[in-house]
């Protein structure tokens, strides 16, 4: 096995993109690699614990990136605003690219790892003529499958029309960057369909959509399951001798008291324990009266709770979905945004859960869905089937071994 040494890792996206890479970084460092990881300030301490050297992108880029994500969330289905912000995202990428290029101008690296949405990593690798490794925190996409456009068609042609908006402006911007950097640059969404030399996908080939279209340079290694050792004072003992339903809506768009109240009302007489993780944007007091069989916290040790859960009510982010399915837990899904409807539809296709519309949800609908996944054994059976595919995929240890074995052909 060839140990190359110096690795540049670029991933400044959200927690759902950062967390899957932690295990990979740990495995690579354990095998002798030296990693310089560019990210946002909020993730600096977490990544430093792996032994990597962490550098943060500028405050300006972080601020604009945060504003971009926040606006995108608040605008929901406003396609015109989506298109305007899509253009802003590429401006942010240019700033980040310039910053990193300036900082590493006297440094030498052997290859670049980058998140599929952190495109400056791809651009910098091409500028420096280095081998590329792309990490995928959600389903991988490629030109053969044209995955995202196919799925978007099912959600309405208006979204596809929005993707083609401001085309002339985007083409001019792209041409300027190509001249500036001396490389070929793809617009979104084509940019995330460009294959790297090696692609590490944090799901199984069984769970991946249209997996037959992906070549051998795509490694499906399953979810990155890192023990966070973050139980704190959570009363896990209360989960050991009862049926458990767990509800959480991720870390970004979780300020949804209406959905939590639907859970409180719908499961107010549930014969078991209900765990409710509400994030840090709400206080428990805002939810009103809480039945004794509910455990409500702003923060939940998710992996610990999922080990005991019989059903998981989720926004269907890829990380949370994968963690639940790893433990064979069937899902009641409330997809809110981004790729969550795509993830939810895949779970439904494989028979491991049911989908509800968060905009029309009420206590009765939620209760019926929970009873369905708890009482119909097919959901548990299909969740276990996905779980086995995850566990057999090799995880981050396999990802590191395969990466180091294959990268030598590109050097």
C-alpha positions as CSV (number, residue, x, y, z in Angstrom):
1,X,0.0,0.0,0.0
2,X,1.3,3.4,-1.0
3,X,1.3,6.1,1.7
4,X,1.6,9.4,-0.1
5,X,1.7,11.8,2.9
6,X,0.3,15.3,2.4
7,X,-3.5,15.6,1.8
8,X,-5.5,18.7,1.2
9,X,-9.1,18.3,2.4
10,X,-11.7,20.9,1.5
11,X,-15.2,20.7,3.1
12,X,-16.9,23.8,4.4
13,X,-20.5,22.7,4.1
14,X,-22.9,21.9,6.9
15,X,-22.8,19.2,9.6
16,X,-24.4,16.7,7.4
17,X,-21.4,17.0,5.0
18,X,-18.8,17.2,7.8
19,X,-19.8,14.3,10.1
20,X,-19.4,11.5,7.5
21,X,-15.8,12.5,6.8
22,X,-14.6,12.4,10.4
23,X,-14.1,8.7,10.3
24,X,-12.3,8.8,7.0
25,X,-9.9,11.4,8.3
26,X,-9.2,9.3,11.4
27,X,-8.5,6.2,9.3
28,X,-6.2,8.1,6.9
29,X,-4.2,9.6,9.7
30,X,-3.9,6.2,11.4
31,X,-2.3,5.0,8.2
32,X,0.3,7.8,8.1
33,X,-1.4,10.5,6.1
34,X,-0.9,14.1,7.0
35,X,-4.2,16.1,6.4
36,X,-4.8,19.8,6.1
37,X,-8.5,20.3,6.4
38,X,-10.2,23.6,5.3
39,X,-13.6,24.1,6.9
40,X,-15.9,26.6,8.7
41,X,-15.0,27.8,12.2
42,X,-17.9,26.0,13.8
43,X,-16.4,22.6,12.9
44,X,-12.7,23.4,13.7
45,X,-12.6,21.8,17.2
46,X,-14.4,18.6,16.0
47,X,-12.0,18.0,13.1
48,X,-8.9,18.9,15.2
49,X,-9.7,15.9,17.4
50,X,-9.0,13.6,14.5
51,X,-5.3,14.8,14.4
52,X,-5.8,16.8,11.2
53,X,-4.4,20.4,10.8
54,X,-7.5,22.5,10.5
55,X,-7.7,25.9,8.7
56,X,-10.9,27.9,8.5
57,X,-12.2,29.8,5.5
58,X,-12.4,33.5,6.0
59,X,-15.0,35.1,8.2
60,X,-16.3,36.9,5.1
61,X,-16.9,33.7,3.2
62,X,-18.4,32.0,6.3
63,X,-20.8,34.9,6.9
64,X,-22.0,35.0,3.3
65,X,-22.3,31.2,3.2
66,X,-24.4,31.2,6.4
67,X,-26.6,34.0,5.0
68,X,-27.0,32.1,1.7
69,X,-28.1,28.9,3.5
70,X,-30.4,30.8,5.8
71,X,-32.1,32.6,3.0
72,X,-32.5,29.4,1.0
73,X,-34.3,27.8,4.0
74,X,-36.6,30.7,4.5
75,X,-37.6,31.1,0.9
76,X,-38.9,27.5,0.6
77,X,-40.4,27.1,-2.8
78,X,-39.7,30.7,-4.1
79,X,-37.9,29.6,-7.2
80,X,-36.8,33.1,-8.3
81,X,-35.0,33.6,-5.0
82,X,-33.5,30.1,-5.2
83,X,-32.0,31.0,-8.6
84,X,-30.5,34.3,-7.3
85,X,-28.9,32.6,-4.4
86,X,-27.6,29.8,-6.6
87,X,-25.6,32.5,-8.4
88,X,-24.3,33.9,-5.1
89,X,-23.1,30.4,-4.1
90,X,-20.7,30.4,-7.0
91,X,-19.4,33.8,-6.0
92,X,-18.6,32.4,-2.5
93,X,-16.8,29.5,-4.1
94,X,-14.6,31.9,-6.0
95,X,-13.6,33.7,-2.8
96,X,-12.8,30.5,-1.0
97,X,-10.8,29.2,-4.0
98,X,-8.7,32.4,-4.1
99,X,-8.1,32.3,-0.3
100,X,-6.9,28.7,-0.2
101,X,-4.8,29.1,-3.3
102,X,-3.0,32.1,-1.7
103,X,-2.4,30.2,1.6
104,X,-1.1,27.0,0.0
105,X,1.0,28.7,-2.7
106,X,4.3,27.5,-1.1
107,X,2.9,24.2,0.0
108,X,3.0,20.8,-1.6
109,X,0.2,18.2,-1.6
110,X,-0.2,14.7,-3.1
111,X,-3.9,14.7,-3.7
112,X,-7.1,16.6,-2.8
113,X,-10.2,15.3,-1.1
114,X,-13.3,17.5,-1.3
115,X,-17.0,17.3,-0.5
116,X,-19.2,17.0,-3.6
117,X,-20.7,20.4,-2.9
118,X,-17.4,22.1,-1.9
119,X,-16.4,22.6,-5.5
120,X,-13.3,24.8,-4.8
121,X,-11.6,21.6,-3.9
122,X,-12.1,20.3,-7.4
123,X,-11.0,23.5,-9.0
124,X,-7.9,23.8,-6.8
125,X,-7.0,20.2,-7.6
126,X,-7.2,20.9,-11.3
127,X,-5.3,24.1,-11.0
128,X,-2.5,22.3,-9.1
129,X,-2.8,19.2,-11.4
130,X,-3.4,16.9,-8.5
131,X,-5.4,13.6,-8.2
132,X,-9.0,14.1,-6.9
133,X,-11.1,12.3,-4.3
134,X,-14.7,13.3,-3.9
135,X,-16.8,12.5,-0.8
136,X,-20.6,12.2,-1.1
137,X,-22.6,12.7,2.0
138,X,-25.8,11.9,0.2
139,X,-26.6,9.9,-3.0
140,X,-23.9,10.1,-5.6
141,X,-24.8,11.5,-9.0
142,X,-23.2,11.2,-12.4
143,X,-23.9,12.1,-16.1
144,X,-25.1,8.6,-16.9
145,X,-27.8,8.6,-14.3
146,X,-28.5,12.3,-14.3
147,X,-30.0,11.5,-11.0
148,X,-31.1,14.8,-9.6
149,X,-32.8,16.0,-12.8
150,X,-34.8,12.8,-13.0
151,X,-35.9,13.1,-9.4
152,X,-36.7,16.8,-9.8
153,X,-39.0,16.1,-12.7
154,X,-41.2,14.2,-10.3
155,X,-41.4,17.3,-8.1
156,X,-42.5,19.7,-10.9
157,X,-41.0,21.2,-14.0
158,X,-40.9,24.6,-12.4
159,X,-37.8,23.6,-10.4
160,X,-36.1,22.5,-13.6
161,X,-37.0,25.8,-15.2
162,X,-35.5,27.6,-12.2
163,X,-32.2,25.6,-12.7
164,X,-32.0,27.0,-16.2
165,X,-32.7,30.6,-15.1
166,X,-30.1,33.4,-15.4
167,X,-28.4,31.2,-17.9
168,X,-26.6,34.0,-19.8
169,X,-25.3,35.5,-16.5
170,X,-24.1,32.1,-15.3
171,X,-22.3,31.4,-18.6
172,X,-20.5,34.7,-18.5
173,X,-19.5,34.1,-14.9
174,X,-18.3,30.6,-15.7
175,X,-16.3,31.9,-18.7
176,X,-14.5,34.4,-16.5
177,X,-13.6,31.8,-13.9
178,X,-12.3,29.4,-16.6
179,X,-10.1,32.2,-18.0
180,X,-8.9,33.2,-14.5
181,X,-8.0,29.7,-13.4
182,X,-7.2,28.0,-16.7
183,X,-9.6,25.1,-16.1
184,X,-13.0,23.9,-17.3
185,X,-15.8,24.8,-14.9
186,X,-19.3,23.2,-14.9
187,X,-22.4,25.1,-13.7
188,X,-24.8,23.6,-11.2
189,X,-26.2,20.9,-11.2
190,X,-23.7,19.6,-13.8
191,X,-20.9,20.4,-11.5
192,X,-21.9,17.7,-9.0
193,X,-22.1,15.1,-11.8
194,X,-18.4,15.4,-12.7
195,X,-16.6,12.3,-11.4
196,X,-13.4,12.6,-9.4
197,X,-10.6,10.1,-9.9
198,X,-11.9,8.3,-6.8
199,X,-15.4,8.8,-5.3
200,X,-16.3,7.8,-1.8
201,X,-20.0,7.5,-1.2
202,X,-21.2,7.1,2.4
203,X,-24.0,4.7,1.6
204,X,-24.3,1.2,0.3
205,X,-24.7,0.2,-3.3
206,X,-28.1,-1.3,-2.4
207,X,-29.4,2.0,-1.0
208,X,-27.8,4.1,-3.8
209,X,-30.2,5.2,-6.5
210,X,-29.5,3.8,-10.0
211,X,-26.4,2.1,-8.7
212,X,-25.9,0.2,-11.9
213,X,-24.8,3.4,-13.7
214,X,-21.7,3.9,-11.5
215,X,-18.3,2.7,-12.5
216,X,-15.6,1.1,-10.3
217,X,-14.2,4.5,-9.3
218,X,-17.2,4.9,-7.0
219,X,-16.7,3.2,-3.7
220,X,-20.0,2.6,-1.7
221,X,-18.7,2.2,1.8
222,X,-21.8,2.7,3.9
223,X,-22.5,5.4,6.5
224,X,-19.8,6.7,8.7
225,X,-20.8,5.6,12.2
226,X,-18.6,7.4,14.7
227,X,-19.2,6.9,18.4
228,X,-19.6,10.4,19.7
229,X,-19.6,9.5,23.4
230,X,-22.1,12.3,24.0
231,X,-24.7,10.6,26.2
232,X,-24.5,13.3,28.9
233,X,-27.3,13.0,31.5
234,X,-29.8,11.4,29.1
235,X,-31.8,8.7,30.9
236,X,-31.1,5.7,28.5
237,X,-32.3,3.3,31.2
238,X,-35.8,4.5,30.5
239,X,-35.6,3.1,27.0
240,X,-34.5,-0.5,27.8
241,X,-37.8,-2.1,28.8
242,X,-40.4,-0.3,26.6
243,X,-41.4,0.5,23.0
244,X,-39.5,3.6,21.9
245,X,-40.5,6.2,19.3
246,X,-37.9,8.9,18.6
247,X,-38.6,12.2,16.8
248,X,-35.9,14.6,15.6
249,X,-35.8,17.1,12.7
250,X,-32.0,17.6,12.2
251,X,-29.9,20.7,13.1
252,X,-31.0,23.3,10.6
253,X,-34.7,23.5,9.9
254,X,-35.9,22.1,13.2
255,X,-37.8,25.2,14.5
256,X,-41.2,23.5,13.9
257,X,-43.3,23.6,17.1
258,X,-46.3,22.6,15.0
259,X,-44.7,19.3,14.2
260,X,-43.6,18.6,17.7
261,X,-47.1,19.5,19.1
262,X,-48.6,17.0,16.6
263,X,-46.3,14.4,18.1
264,X,-47.3,15.3,21.6
265,X,-51.0,15.1,20.8
266,X,-50.9,12.1,18.5
267,X,-48.8,10.0,20.9
268,X,-50.2,11.3,24.2
269,X,-51.4,7.9,25.2
270,X,-48.6,5.8,23.5
271,X,-47.8,2.7,25.5
272,X,-44.1,3.2,25.7
273,X,-41.6,6.0,25.6
274,X,-41.4,8.9,23.2
275,X,-38.1,10.8,22.8
276,X,-38.4,14.3,21.3
277,X,-35.3,16.2,20.2
278,X,-36.2,19.8,19.4
279,X,-32.8,21.4,18.7
280,X,-31.6,24.7,20.2
281,X,-34.0,27.1,18.5
282,X,-36.9,26.3,20.8
283,X,-37.4,26.0,24.5
284,X,-39.3,23.0,26.0
285,X,-41.7,25.4,27.6
286,X,-43.0,26.6,24.2
287,X,-44.5,23.1,23.7
288,X,-46.9,23.3,26.6
289,X,-47.9,20.4,28.7
290,X,-45.7,17.3,28.3
291,X,-47.0,13.7,29.1
292,X,-44.9,11.7,31.6
293,X,-43.9,9.1,29.0
294,X,-42.2,11.8,26.8
295,X,-38.5,12.7,27.2
296,X,-37.9,16.1,25.6
297,X,-34.4,17.6,25.2
298,X,-32.8,20.3,23.1
299,X,-30.0,17.9,22.5
300,X,-30.3,14.1,22.1
301,X,-27.4,11.5,21.9
302,X,-28.9,10.3,18.7
303,X,-26.9,7.1,18.1
304,X,-27.5,5.9,21.7
305,X,-31.3,6.5,21.3
306,X,-31.6,5.0,17.9
307,X,-30.1,1.7,19.3
308,X,-33.3,1.4,21.3
309,X,-35.8,2.9,18.9
310,X,-38.7,1.0,17.3
311,X,-39.7,3.9,15.0
312,X,-38.0,7.2,14.0
313,X,-39.9,10.3,13.0
314,X,-37.4,12.2,10.9
315,X,-36.9,15.0,8.4
316,X,-35.0,12.4,6.4
317,X,-31.6,14.1,6.2
318,X,-29.2,11.5,4.8
319,X,-27.2,11.3,8.0
320,X,-30.1,10.7,10.3
321,X,-31.8,8.4,7.8
322,X,-28.6,6.3,7.5
323,X,-28.0,6.2,11.3
324,X,-31.6,4.9,11.9
325,X,-31.4,2.3,9.1
326,X,-28.0,1.2,10.3
327,X,-29.8,0.0,13.5
328,X,-32.7,-1.4,11.5
329,X,-35.2,1.2,12.7
330,X,-38.2,1.9,10.4
331,X,-39.0,5.5,9.6
332,X,-42.0,7.9,9.6
333,X,-40.7,10.6,7.2
334,X,-41.4,14.3,7.1
335,X,-39.0,15.6,4.4
336,X,-38.6,19.3,4.6
337,X,-36.2,20.6,1.9
338,X,-33.1,20.0,-0.3
339,X,-32.4,16.3,-0.9
340,X,-34.7,15.1,1.8
341,X,-37.7,14.2,-0.5
342,X,-35.2,12.2,-2.6
343,X,-33.9,10.3,0.4
344,X,-37.5,9.7,1.7
345,X,-38.7,8.4,-1.6
346,X,-35.8,5.9,-1.7
347,X,-36.7,4.6,1.8
348,X,-40.3,4.3,0.7
349,X,-39.2,2.4,-2.5
350,X,-37.3,-0.1,-0.4
351,X,-40.3,-0.5,2.0
352,X,-38.6,0.8,5.2
353,X,-40.9,3.6,6.0
354,X,-43.8,5.9,5.2
355,X,-43.9,9.5,4.0
356,X,-46.1,12.3,5.4
357,X,-46.5,15.8,4.1
358,X,-45.2,18.2,6.8
359,X,-47.4,21.0,5.5
360,X,-50.7,19.1,6.1
361,X,-49.6,17.0,9.1
362,X,-51.8,16.7,12.1
363,X,-51.9,14.5,15.2
364,X,-54.1,11.8,13.8
365,X,-52.0,11.4,10.6
366,X,-48.9,11.1,12.6
367,X,-50.4,8.6,15.0
368,X,-51.7,6.4,12.2
369,X,-48.2,6.4,10.5
370,X,-46.4,5.5,13.7
371,X,-48.9,2.6,14.4
372,X,-48.4,1.4,10.8
373,X,-44.6,1.1,11.0
374,X,-44.7,-0.4,14.5
375,X,-47.4,-3.0,13.8
376,X,-46.6,-4.0,10.2
377,X,-43.5,-6.2,10.4
378,X,-42.6,-5.5,6.7
379,X,-41.1,-2.1,7.6
380,X,-38.8,-3.6,10.2
381,X,-37.8,-6.5,7.8
382,X,-36.9,-4.0,5.1
383,X,-35.0,-1.7,7.4
384,X,-32.9,-4.7,8.6
385,X,-32.2,-5.5,4.9
386,X,-30.8,-2.0,4.4
387,X,-28.9,-2.3,7.7
388,X,-27.1,-5.4,6.5
389,X,-26.1,-3.7,3.2
390,X,-24.6,-0.8,5.3
391,X,-22.7,-3.1,7.6
392,X,-21.3,-5.2,4.7
393,X,-20.0,-2.1,2.8
394,X,-16.8,-1.8,4.9
395,X,-17.2,1.7,6.3
396,X,-14.4,4.3,6.6
397,X,-11.7,1.6,7.2
398,X,-12.4,0.2,3.7
399,X,-12.6,3.7,2.3
400,X,-9.1,4.5,3.5
401,X,-7.6,1.2,2.4
402,X,-9.1,1.5,-1.1
403,X,-8.2,5.1,-1.4
404,X,-4.6,4.5,-0.6
405,X,-4.4,1.5,-2.8
406,X,-6.0,3.2,-5.8
407,X,-4.6,6.7,-5.6
408,X,-1.1,5.6,-6.7
409,X,-2.3,5.1,-10.3
410,X,-3.1,8.8,-10.6
411,X,0.2,10.1,-9.2
